[in-house]
Amino acid sequence: MAIKNISELEKIVNSELTSKVDNSSIIYDELLIEIKVEELINVINFLKSNDLCKFRQLIDVVGIDYPEEEKRFNLIYLFLSHENNLRIKISIKFEITEQIPSITKIFPSANWMEREVFDMYGIKFKNHPDLRRILTDYNFKGHPLRKDFPLTGFNEVRYSEKDKKVVYEPVKLEQNYRNFDFSSPWEGTKYIKEIQNKKNEKN
């Protein structure tokens, strides 16, 4: 027996996970459910193992930063059921100091996804097998996708043959030989105007 549509899925999820789902909504033909952090493992186990739901592929784990809110971070888990051709999103909100249970034992593919979230947002996952930076350098300071991360970075990373290690250096941008012409593209650049004026003078 398969689930026919997204509305039927919402009814099943709400009836089976009554005490665990805080809110549910259907947006762009995808079901979004909001749950508490402590219910994450139970809900994901149900969605994967239940004979009706069959959400057996983890698509992505996405982080969102709301620095003005008490529960600053929001994690969205996206799952796909190939048998039912349906998608579901799980949303959890939590404070900056809170650690999130890793789902790598349920979905091994979450390993790199959780590492990316840790690297970009500084969100820590409990019981993760190898929680290290994955997109930035080991000595990188800060988390680039946090809203309070400074936009004016002036350091670059390179490997130094002399020191035999990765070093940070100030970025040097040479602007001496760059000339920018901000004229309207319909009017043409200055040198074209000068050529046209010279031709008109000769005629």
Stockholm file with secondary structure:
# STOCKHOLM 1.0

chainA/1-203         MAIKNISELEKIVNSELTSKVDNSSIIYDELLIEIKVEELINVINFLKSNDLCKFRQLIDVVGIDYPEEEKRFNLIYLFLSHENNLRIKISIKFEITEQIPSITKIFPSANWMEREVFDMYGIKFKNHPDLRRILTDYNFKGHPLRKDFPLTGFNEVRYSEKDKKVVYEPVKLEQNYRNFDFSSPWEGTKYIKEIQNKKNEKN
#=GR chainA/1-203 SS CCCCSHHHHHHHHHHHTTTTEEEEEEETTEEEEEECGGGHHHHHHHHHHCTTTCCCEEEEEEEEECTTSSSCEEEEEEEEETTTTEEEEEEEEECTTCCEECCTTTCTTHHHHHHHHHHHHCCCEETCSCCCCSSSCTTCCSCTTSTTSCSCCCEEEEEETTTTEEEEEECCCCCTTCCCCCCCTTTCCHHHHHHHHHHHHHC
#=GC SS_cons         CCCCSHHHHHHHHHHHTTTTEEEEEEETTEEEEEECGGGHHHHHHHHHHCTTTCCCEEEEEEEEECTTSSSCEEEEEEEEETTTTEEEEEEEEECTTCCEECCTTTCTTHHHHHHHHHHHHCCCEETCSCCCCSSSCTTCCSCTTSTTSCSCCCEEEEEETTTTEEEEEECCCCCTTCCCCCCCTTTCCHHHHHHHHHHHHHC
//
